[in-house]
Amino acid sequence: MEQSRKKKSRSNTLTYTAYQKLKEDICNGVIRSGSLLSEAQVAAQLGISRTPVREALVALESEGLVEIKRGIGAQVKPLSFSDVIHIYDLRKVLEPLAAQTAILHITEQDLKECRQKFYDLLKYKDEPFQVQVNKYVEADWDFHMLLVERCENTFIAPIMNLMQPTIRRLQVISYRPENYSVQEAIDQHIQLIEAIEERDVEKLCQQLRNHLSWSLAGFLNPTAIL
Protein backbone atom coordinates (compact mmCIF):
# COMPACT_ATOMS: atom_id res chain seq x y z
CA MET A 1 0.00 0.00 0.00
CA GLU A 2 2.76 2.42 1.00
CA GLN A 3 4.76 1.53 -2.11
CA SER A 4 1.71 2.17 -4.27
CA ARG A 5 1.22 5.63 -2.73
CA LYS A 6 4.88 6.51 -3.31
CA LYS A 7 4.65 5.37 -6.93
CA LYS A 8 1.52 7.48 -7.48
CA SER A 9 3.12 10.49 -5.80
CA ARG A 10 6.20 10.20 -8.02
CA SER A 11 4.00 9.89 -11.10
CA ASN A 12 2.06 13.03 -10.11
CA THR A 13 5.31 14.90 -9.54
CA LEU A 14 6.68 13.93 -12.95
CA THR A 15 3.43 14.89 -14.64
CA TYR A 16 3.48 18.28 -12.92
CA THR A 17 7.13 18.80 -13.89
CA ALA A 18 6.37 18.06 -17.54
CA TYR A 19 3.25 20.24 -17.42
CA GLN A 20 5.10 23.21 -15.92
CA LYS A 21 8.02 22.94 -18.36
CA LEU A 22 5.81 22.69 -21.44
CA LYS A 23 3.49 25.45 -20.27
CA GLU A 24 6.39 27.81 -19.55
CA ASP A 25 8.00 27.15 -22.94
CA ILE A 26 4.69 27.66 -24.77
CA CYS A 27 3.86 30.88 -22.90
CA ASN A 28 7.38 32.27 -23.38
CA GLY A 29 7.39 31.51 -27.10
CA VAL A 30 10.21 28.97 -26.83
CA ILE A 31 7.77 26.44 -28.33
CA ARG A 32 6.05 28.31 -31.12
CA SER A 33 2.41 28.36 -32.10
CA GLY A 34 1.55 25.41 -34.35
CA SER A 35 4.50 23.28 -33.25
CA LEU A 36 3.99 19.53 -32.98
CA LEU A 37 4.93 18.00 -29.63
CA SER A 38 6.25 14.45 -29.69
CA GLU A 39 5.66 12.53 -26.47
CA ALA A 40 8.82 10.54 -27.07
CA GLN A 41 10.99 13.62 -27.71
CA VAL A 42 9.64 15.55 -24.74
CA ALA A 43 10.08 12.51 -22.50
CA ALA A 44 13.67 12.08 -23.67
CA GLN A 45 14.46 15.77 -23.10
CA LEU A 46 13.06 15.63 -19.57
CA GLY A 47 14.49 12.20 -18.78
CA ILE A 48 11.12 10.69 -17.90
CA SER A 49 8.71 8.15 -19.36
CA ARG A 50 6.02 9.02 -21.89
CA THR A 51 3.10 8.50 -19.49
CA PRO A 52 3.57 11.72 -17.42
CA VAL A 53 4.19 13.64 -20.65
CA ARG A 54 0.91 12.32 -22.06
CA GLU A 55 -0.92 13.33 -18.88
CA ALA A 56 0.70 16.78 -18.97
CA LEU A 57 -0.46 17.29 -22.56
CA VAL A 58 -4.03 16.38 -21.59
CA ALA A 59 -3.87 19.03 -18.83
CA LEU A 60 -2.54 21.61 -21.30
CA GLU A 61 -5.33 20.75 -23.73
CA SER A 62 -7.89 21.49 -21.01
CA GLU A 63 -6.36 24.98 -20.72
CA GLY A 64 -6.57 25.58 -24.46
CA LEU A 65 -2.81 25.60 -25.04
CA VAL A 66 -2.53 22.44 -27.13
CA GLU A 67 -4.76 20.31 -29.32
CA ILE A 68 -4.41 16.53 -29.25
CA LYS A 69 -5.16 15.03 -32.66
CA ARG A 70 -5.56 11.30 -33.11
CA GLY A 71 -2.86 9.88 -35.35
CA ILE A 72 -0.90 13.13 -35.33
CA GLY A 73 -0.11 13.97 -31.72
CA ALA A 74 -0.25 17.19 -29.77
CA GLN A 75 0.02 20.56 -31.47
CA VAL A 76 0.47 23.93 -29.82
CA LYS A 77 -2.83 25.66 -30.51
CA PRO A 78 -2.39 28.51 -32.99
CA LEU A 79 -3.75 31.88 -31.92
CA SER A 80 -6.22 33.56 -34.24
CA PHE A 81 -7.58 37.09 -34.44
CA SER A 82 -10.95 35.77 -33.26
CA ASP A 83 -9.30 34.22 -30.18
CA VAL A 84 -7.84 37.60 -29.27
CA ILE A 85 -11.11 39.44 -29.81
CA HIS A 86 -13.05 36.93 -27.72
CA ILE A 87 -10.59 37.20 -24.84
CA TYR A 88 -10.73 40.99 -24.88
CA ASP A 89 -14.51 41.00 -25.14
CA LEU A 90 -14.48 39.07 -21.86
CA ARG A 91 -11.85 41.27 -20.25
CA LYS A 92 -13.79 44.44 -21.11
CA VAL A 93 -16.74 43.04 -19.19
CA LEU A 94 -14.99 41.29 -16.31
CA GLU A 95 -12.33 43.84 -15.35
CA PRO A 96 -14.57 46.93 -15.13
CA LEU A 97 -17.04 44.78 -13.19
CA ALA A 98 -14.28 43.80 -10.78
CA ALA A 99 -13.06 47.40 -10.54
CA GLN A 100 -16.42 48.62 -9.22
CA THR A 101 -15.87 46.93 -5.86
CA ALA A 102 -12.09 46.45 -5.93
CA ILE A 103 -11.67 50.22 -5.77
CA LEU A 104 -13.00 50.07 -2.20
CA HIS A 105 -10.45 47.50 -1.04
CA ILE A 106 -7.18 48.42 -2.77
CA THR A 107 -4.81 50.13 -0.33
CA GLU A 108 -2.38 52.99 -0.78
CA GLN A 109 0.45 50.51 -0.21
CA ASP A 110 -0.90 48.32 -3.02
CA LEU A 111 -0.89 51.29 -5.37
CA LYS A 112 2.57 52.41 -4.30
CA GLU A 113 3.96 48.97 -5.13
CA CYS A 114 2.16 48.89 -8.49
CA ARG A 115 3.38 52.35 -9.43
CA GLN A 116 6.97 51.40 -8.60
CA LYS A 117 6.78 48.23 -10.72
CA PHE A 118 5.78 50.26 -13.76
CA TYR A 119 8.41 52.94 -13.25
CA ASP A 120 11.00 50.19 -12.84
CA LEU A 121 10.25 49.02 -16.40
CA LEU A 122 12.34 51.93 -17.70
CA LYS A 123 15.40 50.29 -16.13
CA TYR A 124 15.12 47.38 -18.55
CA LYS A 125 14.83 49.24 -21.87
CA ASP A 126 18.38 48.25 -22.85
CA GLU A 127 18.11 44.69 -21.57
CA PRO A 128 17.59 41.66 -23.87
CA PHE A 129 14.13 41.30 -25.38
CA GLN A 130 13.12 38.37 -23.17
CA VAL A 131 13.96 40.32 -20.00
CA GLN A 132 11.92 43.31 -21.17
CA VAL A 133 8.83 41.32 -22.06
CA ASN A 134 8.95 39.21 -18.88
CA LYS A 135 9.16 42.30 -16.69
CA TYR A 136 6.32 44.01 -18.54
CA VAL A 137 4.09 40.93 -18.44
CA GLU A 138 4.69 40.57 -14.70
CA ALA A 139 3.90 44.21 -13.87
CA ASP A 140 0.88 44.31 -16.18
CA TRP A 141 -0.68 41.04 -14.97
CA ASP A 142 -0.07 41.84 -11.29
CA PHE A 143 -1.93 45.13 -11.68
CA HIS A 144 -4.92 43.70 -13.53
CA MET A 145 -5.19 40.77 -11.15
CA LEU A 146 -5.06 43.14 -8.18
CA LEU A 147 -8.38 44.54 -9.41
CA VAL A 148 -9.78 41.03 -9.76
CA GLU A 149 -8.49 39.67 -6.46
CA ARG A 150 -9.74 42.64 -4.43
CA CYS A 151 -13.22 42.67 -5.90
CA GLU A 152 -16.22 41.19 -4.13
CA ASN A 153 -17.23 38.87 -6.98
CA THR A 154 -15.30 35.66 -6.38
CA PHE A 155 -16.33 34.13 -9.72
CA ILE A 156 -14.18 36.52 -11.78
CA ALA A 157 -10.71 35.37 -10.64
CA PRO A 158 -11.04 31.74 -11.86
CA ILE A 159 -12.08 32.94 -15.33
CA MET A 160 -9.18 35.40 -15.53
CA ASN A 161 -6.71 32.77 -14.36
CA LEU A 162 -7.97 30.43 -17.07
CA MET A 163 -7.23 33.10 -19.71
CA GLN A 164 -3.86 34.06 -18.25
CA PRO A 165 -1.66 31.63 -20.24
CA THR A 166 -3.18 32.76 -23.55
CA ILE A 167 -2.86 36.43 -22.61
CA ARG A 168 0.78 35.83 -21.72
CA ARG A 169 1.37 34.14 -25.08
CA LEU A 170 -0.17 37.13 -26.85
CA GLN A 171 2.03 39.58 -24.97
CA VAL A 172 5.19 37.65 -25.80
CA ILE A 173 4.23 37.32 -29.47
CA SER A 174 3.18 40.93 -29.99
CA TYR A 175 5.79 42.73 -27.87
CA ARG A 176 8.47 44.28 -30.09
CA PRO A 177 10.78 46.97 -28.67
CA GLU A 178 11.02 48.73 -32.04
CA ASN A 179 7.28 49.42 -32.32
CA TYR A 180 6.15 49.32 -28.71
CA SER A 181 6.15 52.33 -26.40
CA VAL A 182 7.07 51.32 -22.87
CA GLN A 183 6.45 54.90 -21.77
CA GLU A 184 2.91 54.85 -23.18
CA ALA A 185 2.17 51.59 -21.36
CA ILE A 186 3.51 53.05 -18.12
CA ASP A 187 1.51 56.26 -18.54
CA GLN A 188 -1.73 54.36 -19.11
CA HIS A 189 -1.26 52.24 -16.00
CA ILE A 190 -0.32 55.29 -13.91
CA GLN A 191 -3.58 56.94 -15.01
CA LEU A 192 -5.47 53.85 -13.86
CA ILE A 193 -3.66 53.94 -10.53
CA GLU A 194 -4.56 57.63 -10.12
CA ALA A 195 -8.23 56.87 -10.83
CA ILE A 196 -8.16 54.26 -8.06
CA GLU A 197 -6.53 56.77 -5.68
CA GLU A 198 -9.34 59.22 -6.46
CA ARG A 199 -11.88 56.43 -5.77
CA ASP A 200 -13.60 57.47 -9.00
CA VAL A 201 -15.39 54.32 -10.18
CA GLU A 202 -16.79 55.76 -13.42
CA LYS A 203 -13.43 57.20 -14.44
CA LEU A 204 -11.59 53.99 -13.58
CA CYS A 205 -13.98 51.78 -15.56
CA GLN A 206 -13.84 54.03 -18.62
CA GLN A 207 -10.04 54.27 -18.54
CA LEU A 208 -9.82 50.52 -18.07
CA ARG A 209 -11.95 49.88 -21.16
CA ASN A 210 -9.87 52.39 -23.14
CA HIS A 211 -6.67 50.72 -21.99
CA LEU A 212 -7.91 47.26 -22.99
CA SER A 213 -8.93 48.61 -26.42
CA TRP A 214 -5.42 50.01 -26.83
CA SER A 215 -3.92 46.69 -25.84
CA LEU A 216 -6.21 44.81 -28.23
CA ALA A 217 -5.21 47.09 -31.11
CA GLY A 218 -1.59 46.12 -30.54
CA PHE A 219 -2.42 42.43 -30.63
CA LEU A 220 -4.45 42.83 -33.83
CA ASN A 221 -1.40 44.12 -35.70
CA PRO A 222 -1.15 41.72 -38.68
CA THR A 223 2.47 40.91 -37.79
CA ALA A 224 1.70 40.16 -34.14
CA ILE A 225 -0.12 36.84 -34.33
CA LEU A 226 1.82 33.99 -35.92
CORHU-V470642 format. One record per pair of residues at least 24 apart in sequence whose ideal C-beta (glycine too) atoms are under 8 Angstrom apart, sorted by sequence separation. I is the first residue (numbers start at 1). J is the second residue. If there is no record, write none. Layout:
BEGIN
i-><I & I>
j-><J & J>
END
This chain:
BEGIN
i-><18 & 21 & 114 & 117 & 118 & 117 & 141 & 188 & 141 & 18 & 114 & 17 & 37 & 114 & 18 & 17 & 137 & 140 & 114 & 14 & 18 & 22 & 26 & 39 & 137 & 14 & 17 & 18 & 22 & 38 & 39 & 136 & 137 & 19 & 36 & 37 & 110 & 15 & 18 & 19 & 23 & 36 & 37 & 14 & 18 & 22 & 27 & 36 & 37 & 133 & 180 & 26 & 36 & 37 & 133 & 136 & 11 & 15 & 16 & 19 & 23 & 26 & 35 & 106 & 110 & 11 & 15 & 19 & 34 & 35 & 106 & 23 & 34 & 133 & 179 & 33 & 132 & 15 & 32 & 33 & 34 & 102 & 106 & 174 & 31 & 33 & 102 & 105 & 132 & 140 & 174 & 33 & 102 & 105 & 129 & 136 & 143 & 102 & 105 & 174 & 99 & 102 & 129 & 95 & 98 & 101 & 102 & 136 & 140 & 143 & 170 & 26 & 98 & 101 & 132 & 139 & 143 & 174 & 100 & 101 & 173 & 174 & 95 & 98 & 99 & 101 & 125 & 173 & 95 & 98 & 173 & 94 & 97 & 170 & 98 & 170 & 97 & 125 & 98 & 97 & 122 & 121 & 122 & 147 & 94 & 121 & 122 & 94 & 121 & 94 & 118 & 119 & 118 & 90 & 91 & 118 & 91 & 118 & 90 & 114 & 115 & 87 & 115 & 87 & 114 & 87 & 111 & 83 & 87 & 111 & 84 & 111 & 79 & 108 & 79 & 106 & 79 & 103 & 79 & 104 & 103 & 103 & 63 & 65 & 64 & 65 & 100 & 103 & 28 & 63 & 64 & 99 & 65 & 99 & 100 & 28 & 99 & 96 & 96 & 99 & 96 & 95 & 96 & 92 & 95 & 92 & 91 & 92 & 88 & 88 & 88 & 88 & 85 & 88 & 84 & 84 & 85 & 33 & 84 & 27 & 26 & 81 & 29 & 33 & 27 & 84 & 23 & 27 & 26 & 29 & 28 & 29 & 81 & 27 & 80 & 79 & 79 & 33 & 32>
j-><42 & 46 & 139 & 142 & 143 & 143 & 167 & 214 & 168 & 46 & 142 & 46 & 66 & 143 & 48 & 48 & 168 & 171 & 146 & 48 & 52 & 56 & 60 & 73 & 171 & 49 & 52 & 53 & 57 & 73 & 74 & 171 & 172 & 55 & 72 & 73 & 146 & 52 & 55 & 56 & 60 & 73 & 74 & 52 & 56 & 60 & 65 & 74 & 75 & 171 & 218 & 65 & 75 & 76 & 172 & 175 & 51 & 55 & 56 & 59 & 63 & 66 & 75 & 146 & 150 & 52 & 56 & 60 & 75 & 76 & 147 & 65 & 76 & 175 & 221 & 76 & 175 & 59 & 76 & 77 & 78 & 146 & 150 & 218 & 76 & 78 & 147 & 150 & 177 & 185 & 219 & 79 & 148 & 151 & 175 & 182 & 189 & 149 & 152 & 221 & 147 & 150 & 177 & 144 & 147 & 150 & 151 & 185 & 189 & 192 & 219 & 76 & 148 & 151 & 182 & 189 & 193 & 224 & 151 & 152 & 224 & 225 & 147 & 150 & 151 & 153 & 177 & 225 & 148 & 151 & 226 & 148 & 151 & 224 & 153 & 225 & 153 & 182 & 156 & 156 & 182 & 182 & 183 & 208 & 156 & 185 & 186 & 159 & 186 & 160 & 185 & 186 & 186 & 159 & 160 & 189 & 163 & 190 & 163 & 189 & 190 & 163 & 193 & 166 & 193 & 167 & 193 & 166 & 170 & 196 & 170 & 197 & 166 & 197 & 169 & 196 & 170 & 196 & 173 & 199 & 199 & 201 & 162 & 165 & 165 & 166 & 201 & 204 & 130 & 165 & 166 & 201 & 169 & 204 & 205 & 134 & 205 & 204 & 205 & 208 & 208 & 208 & 209 & 209 & 212 & 212 & 212 & 213 & 212 & 213 & 215 & 216 & 216 & 219 & 216 & 219 & 220 & 169 & 220 & 165 & 165 & 220 & 169 & 173 & 168 & 225 & 165 & 169 & 169 & 172 & 172 & 173 & 225 & 172 & 225 & 225 & 226 & 226 & 226>
END
